[in-house]
Amino acid sequence: MTNNTASNYPARILEMYKTMTLIRAFEEIAEEAFDAGLVNGSIHQYIGEEAIGTAVCANLRKTDFILSNHRGHGHAIAKGANPEAMMKELLGKVGGTSGGKGGSMHIADFSVGMLGANGVLADGLTMGVGAAQALVLRNVDAIVTVFVGDGTTNRGPFYESLNWAMIYELPILFVCENNTYASSTSTRKVTAGPGPVARAEAFGMPAYDVDGNDVREVDEIASKIITNIRNGGGPQFLHAKTYRIKGHVSRDKMLYRPEGETEANWKNEPISRCADWLIKNGISEAEINSTNASAYKEIRDALEAAIAAPFPDGKLAYKDVQDLGNRYLGEHS
């Protein structure tokens, strides 16, 4: 998708606003489901970071691919994954995006190019580079985008992946969503040097800073970067500065944060900023309110459908996991 003409620009931003509100609704209602004991494992929320995945994916084609991390719900929705199927996945139900086997941290939907989230930091990078290498070998006209957090830039596979991508001039975009915290640790306290952009540039990779809470700014730069990659410009790196409004997981009380920090950052969160801009540019407040209500209704309906869906047959536990056979079942899975 490319940017529209100036006359259609507010309509384009409104579509991205709809995506952001759908992501926000999903994350909040998923937390409710977790608190109600309906979700096993943990919920890592994307609240406060919605503009990045939304604007980047708005510039991707359905035939392009993305990989994500443990905080991947927003990326999946932005790429076009079905929220009801995602909610069923969180609850481990039939009809989930991975048959109820992956849960929150392994959301995937190959039909829209979402190759999967991953709970192991930096593993999405190596898989993304492999996917981009496969596109080159198969002469496929598509690109790969990998979303990582700022904490991931301190891990070895980050450097290995960027190096490999540059050596082979792969069609890949690395997006670092710098939300200032790696779990409960302030990233700047454990990160030497000037930061992620300088680290990417050390490999000769074009790298850019952007205000990750401004969906219009992310849209503009993502459009240019992705066009450059499609035109043979090789790997690119986008460093999007944002803030993780919620804790590392939904039950995290954030006692490690300075008093007032979270509240101060709420004033800069992307959805309200986008709504303010839309209203100033001809979109009615009534339409904004209708968009919000529609998003929450869609996700509440998705949760109800997930609750009503059955759990998978236990015999499916080994299906599509391995082909070595199961000594307990006496058959190949």
C-alpha positions in Angstrom: 0.0 0.0 0.0 1.3 3.4 -0.8 0.3 6.8 0.5 -2.8 8.3 -1.0 -3.2 11.8 -2.4 -3.5 14.7 0.0 -7.3 14.9 -0.4 -7.6 11.3 0.7 -5.0 11.5 3.5 -7.4 11.9 6.5 -9.3 8.8 5.2 -6.1 6.8 5.2 -5.2 7.9 8.7 -8.8 7.0 9.8 -8.2 3.5 8.6 -5.1 3.2 10.6 -6.9 4.6 13.6 -9.5 1.8 13.2 -6.6 -0.7 13.3 -5.1 0.8 16.3 -8.3 0.8 18.3 -8.9 -2.8 17.3 -5.5 -3.7 18.7 -6.1 -1.7 21.9 -9.5 -3.4 22.3 -8.0 -6.8 21.8 -5.3 -6.2 24.3 -7.6 -4.9 27.0 -10.2 -7.6 26.6 -7.5 -10.3 26.4 -6.3 -9.0 29.8 -9.9 -9.4 31.1 -9.9 -13.0 29.8 -6.6 -13.7 31.5 -7.9 -12.2 34.8 -11.0 -14.4 34.5 -8.8 -17.5 34.3 -9.6 -18.2 30.7 -6.0 -17.8 29.3 -3.1 -20.0 30.3 0.4 -18.6 30.3 0.9 -14.8 30.1 -0.4 -11.8 28.1 2.3 -9.4 26.8 0.3 -6.3 25.8 1.1 -3.9 22.9 -0.8 -1.0 24.6 0.8 2.3 23.8 2.8 1.0 20.8 0.0 0.5 18.3 1.1 3.1 15.8 4.2 1.3 14.9 2.9 -2.0 13.8 -0.2 -0.4 12.3 1.7 2.1 10.1 4.4 -0.3 9.0 1.9 -3.0 8.0 -0.2 -0.5 6.2 2.7 -0.2 3.7 3.1 -3.9 3.3 1.4 -6.2 0.8 -0.6 -9.3 1.8 2.1 -11.3 0.1 4.9 -9.8 2.3 5.9 -11.5 5.5 6.3 -10.4 9.1 7.8 -12.0 12.2 7.2 -10.8 15.7 8.1 -11.4 19.3 6.2 -12.2 22.6 4.4 -8.9 22.2 2.9 -9.8 18.9 -0.9 -9.5 19.0 -0.8 -6.0 17.5 1.5 -7.0 14.7 -0.7 -9.9 13.8 -3.9 -7.7 13.7 -2.1 -5.0 11.7 -1.1 -7.6 9.1 -4.7 -8.8 8.8 -4.9 -11.8 11.1 -8.5 -12.6 12.3 -9.1 -11.4 15.8 -11.6 -14.1 16.6 -9.2 -16.8 15.5 -6.5 -15.1 17.6 -8.8 -15.0 20.7 -9.5 -18.7 20.2 -5.8 -19.3 20.1 -5.3 -17.5 23.4 -8.0 -19.7 25.0 -6.6 -22.9 23.4 -9.7 -23.5 21.4 -10.7 -25.1 18.1 -10.4 -22.5 15.4 -7.4 -20.8 16.9 -4.7 -19.5 14.6 -2.5 -22.5 15.5 -5.2 -24.9 16.5 -5.0 -23.7 20.1 -1.4 -25.0 20.5 0.6 -21.8 20.4 -1.2 -19.5 22.7 -0.5 -15.8 23.1 3.2 -15.8 22.4 3.0 -17.8 19.2 0.3 -16.1 17.2 0.8 -17.0 13.5 -1.4 -16.7 10.4 0.4 -17.8 7.2 -2.6 -16.8 5.1 -1.8 -13.1 5.7 2.0 -13.5 5.8 2.3 -13.5 9.6 5.0 -16.2 10.1 4.7 -16.1 13.8 5.5 -14.5 17.1 8.2 -16.0 19.3 8.8 -15.9 23.0 12.6 -16.2 22.7 14.2 -12.8 22.2 16.0 -12.4 18.9 14.8 -15.7 17.4 12.4 -13.8 15.1 15.5 -12.1 13.6 17.2 -15.2 12.5 14.0 -16.7 11.2 13.2 -13.4 9.3 16.7 -13.5 7.7 16.1 -17.1 6.7 12.7 -16.2 5.2 14.2 -13.2 3.3 17.0 -15.5 2.0 14.4 -18.0 0.8 12.6 -15.2 -1.1 15.8 -14.3 -2.9 16.6 -18.0 -3.7 13.1 -18.5 -5.1 13.0 -15.1 -6.9 9.8 -14.1 -5.1 8.7 -10.4 -5.3 8.1 -9.8 -1.6 9.9 -8.5 1.5 10.2 -9.5 5.2 9.7 -7.3 8.2 10.9 -8.3 11.7 9.6 -6.5 14.8 12.0 -6.6 17.8 12.2 -4.7 21.1 15.0 -2.6 22.4 16.2 -5.3 24.8 16.8 -7.6 21.8 19.5 -5.3 20.5 21.8 -6.5 23.3 21.6 -10.2 22.2 24.0 -11.9 19.8 21.5 -13.1 17.2 20.7 -9.4 16.6 24.2 -8.8 15.3 24.4 -12.1 13.4 21.1 -11.4 11.6 22.0 -7.8 10.6 25.4 -8.9 9.4 23.9 -11.8 7.3 21.2 -9.6 5.9 23.8 -7.0 4.7 26.2 -9.6 3.3 23.5 -11.1 1.1 21.6 -7.8 0.5 18.3 -9.3 1.6 14.9 -7.7 1.2 14.3 -7.2 4.9 13.2 -4.4 7.2 14.2 -4.5 10.9 11.9 -2.5 13.1 13.1 -1.9 16.7 10.2 -0.8 18.9 12.1 1.0 21.7 9.6 1.0 24.5 12.3 1.9 27.0 12.0 -1.3 29.1 13.4 -4.8 28.7 11.1 -6.7 31.1 11.6 -4.8 34.3 15.0 -3.2 33.4 15.4 0.3 31.9 17.1 -0.4 28.7 19.4 2.6 28.8 20.9 1.4 32.0 22.2 -1.8 30.4 22.9 -0.6 26.9 26.3 1.0 26.0 26.9 3.4 23.2 24.6 5.7 21.3 21.9 3.1 20.8 20.2 0.9 18.1 20.6 3.2 15.1 24.4 3.3 15.6 24.5 -0.4 15.9 22.7 -0.9 12.6 24.8 1.7 10.9 27.9 -0.2 12.0 27.0 -2.8 9.5 26.6 -0.2 6.7 22.8 -0.5 7.0 20.6 2.6 6.4 18.9 3.3 9.8 16.3 5.8 10.8 14.8 7.3 14.0 11.1 7.9 14.2 8.5 9.0 16.8 6.8 5.7 17.2 3.7 7.3 18.8 2.9 9.4 15.7 1.2 7.1 13.3 1.5 9.7 10.4 5.2 10.0 10.9 5.7 6.2 11.0 3.5 5.9 7.9 5.6 8.4 6.0 9.0 7.0 6.7 7.8 3.3 6.4 6.5 4.1 3.0 9.9 5.4 1.9 11.9 2.7 3.5 9.7 -0.2 2.1 9.7 1.3 -1.4 13.5 1.5 -1.2 13.7 -2.2 -0.2 11.4 -3.2 -3.0 13.6 -1.3 -5.4 16.7 -3.3 -4.4 18.0 -1.0 -1.7 18.8 -3.9 0.6 18.2 -4.2 4.4 16.9 -1.2 6.3 16.5 -0.4 10.0 13.8 1.6 11.6 14.1 2.7 15.3 10.7 3.7 16.6 10.7 5.4 20.0 7.6 4.7 22.1 6.7 3.7 25.6 5.3 0.4 27.1 2.2 1.7 28.9 1.5 -1.6 30.6 3.9 -3.9 32.4 6.0 -6.6 30.9 3.0 -9.0 31.3 -0.5 -8.0 32.2 -0.1 -9.0 35.9 3.1 -6.9 36.3 2.5 -4.1 38.8 5.4 -2.0 37.5 6.8 -1.3 40.9 10.2 -0.7 39.3 9.0 2.5 37.6 9.5 6.0 39.0 6.2 7.4 40.4 4.2 9.3 37.8 6.2 8.0 34.8 3.4 5.9 33.3 0.8 8.6 33.8 3.0 11.1 32.1 3.4 8.9 29.1 -0.3 8.3 28.8 -0.5 11.9 27.6 1.6 10.9 24.6 0.0 7.6 23.6 -0.7 7.2 19.9 -4.4 6.6 19.7 -5.6 9.8 21.4 -2.9 11.7 19.4 -4.3 10.3 16.2 -7.9 11.1 17.2 -7.0 14.7 18.0 -5.4 15.1 14.5 -8.4 13.4 12.8 -10.9 15.7 14.4 -8.8 18.8 13.4 -8.8 17.5 9.9 -12.4 16.9 9.2 -13.3 13.6 10.8 -16.3 14.0 13.2 -16.1 13.2 16.8 -19.1 11.0 16.3 -17.2 8.9 13.8 -14.3 8.5 16.2 -16.7 7.4 18.9 -18.4 5.0 16.5 -15.0 3.5 15.5 -14.1 2.9 19.2 -17.4 1.3 20.0 -17.2 -1.0 16.9 -13.7 -2.1 17.8 -14.7 -3.1 21.3 -17.9 -4.9 20.1 -15.9 -6.9 17.6 -13.4 -8.1 20.2 -16.0 -8.8 22.8 -17.9 -10.9 20.2 -14.6 -12.6 19.5 -14.1 -13.5 23.1 -17.7 -14.8 23.4 -17.1 -17.0 20.3 -13.8 -18.2 21.8 -15.5 -19.1 25.1 -18.2 -21.0 23.3 -15.7 -22.9 21.1 -14.7 -26.5 22.1 -11.3 -27.5 23.2 -9.4 -29.6 20.6 -9.4 -33.4 20.8 -6.5 -34.6 22.9 -5.5 -36.9 20.1 -4.4 -33.9 18.1 -1.7 -33.0 20.5 1.1 -34.6 18.4 -0.4 -33.7 15.0 1.8 -31.3 13.0 4.3 -31.2 15.8 6.5 -34.2 14.9 6.6 -37.0 12.4 8.7 -39.5 14.4 5.7 -41.4 15.7 4.3 -41.5 19.3 5.3 -44.5 21.3 2.2 -44.0 23.5 -0.2 -43.9 20.6 1.6 -46.5 18.5 1.2 -44.4 15.3 2.7 -41.6 13.3 1.3 -38.2 14.0 
